[in-house]
């Protein structure tokens, strides 16, 4: 597994969403849409907290797009 590249623009942008507790919308390749705020990220996954504070683990390759909500 490669080292987590914190200098990459996409990683920095997601880190800013985490820091700012920004609400996001994530569209999966399956067509499902999930919303909440990103709790943490690593090389392979993003952990999203849904409105009820349930942790949803999302595999990065399953993501079609991620955008701020609001």
C-alpha positions in Angstrom: 0.0 0.0 0.0 1.3 3.4 -0.9 1.8 6.3 1.5 -1.1 8.7 2.1 -0.3 11.6 -0.3 -1.5 14.6 1.9 -0.1 17.0 -0.7 -2.6 16.0 -3.5 -5.2 18.6 -4.2 -8.1 16.1 -3.8 -6.8 15.0 -0.4 -6.3 18.6 0.8 -9.9 19.5 -0.4 -11.4 16.6 1.5 -9.3 17.5 4.6 -10.8 21.0 4.4 -14.3 19.5 4.3 -13.4 17.5 7.4 -11.9 20.5 9.2 -14.9 22.8 8.4 -17.5 20.0 9.1 -18.8 20.7 5.6 -21.9 18.8 4.5 -21.2 16.8 1.4 -23.1 14.7 -1.1 -21.4 11.5 -2.5 -22.7 9.8 -5.6 -21.7 6.1 -5.9 -21.1 4.2 -9.1 -24.2 2.2 -8.2 -26.2 5.4 -8.6 -26.9 5.6 -4.8 -26.6 9.1 -3.3 -25.4 9.6 0.3 -25.1 12.8 2.3 -23.5 13.9 5.5 -20.1 15.1 6.6 -16.8 13.4 6.2 -15.4 12.1 9.5 -12.0 10.8 8.2 -10.2 9.5 5.1 -7.4 7.1 4.3 -5.9 5.6 1.1 -8.8 3.3 0.5 -11.9 4.7 2.2 -13.8 7.7 3.3 -15.9 7.6 6.4 -19.1 9.6 6.2 -21.3 10.5 9.1 -24.9 10.6 8.0 -27.5 12.9 9.6 -28.1 10.4 12.5 -24.3 10.3 13.1 -24.1 6.7 11.7 -20.6 6.0 10.2 -20.8 4.9 6.6 -17.5 3.5 5.2 -17.2 4.2 1.5 -14.6 2.6 -0.7 -12.8 5.3 -2.8 -13.2 3.3 -6.1 -17.0 3.2 -5.5 -17.3 7.0 -5.7 -18.5 8.6 -8.9 -18.3 12.1 -7.4 -18.2 14.1 -4.2 -19.4 17.6 -3.8 -20.2 20.1 -1.1 -23.9 20.2 -0.2 -25.2 23.7 0.3 
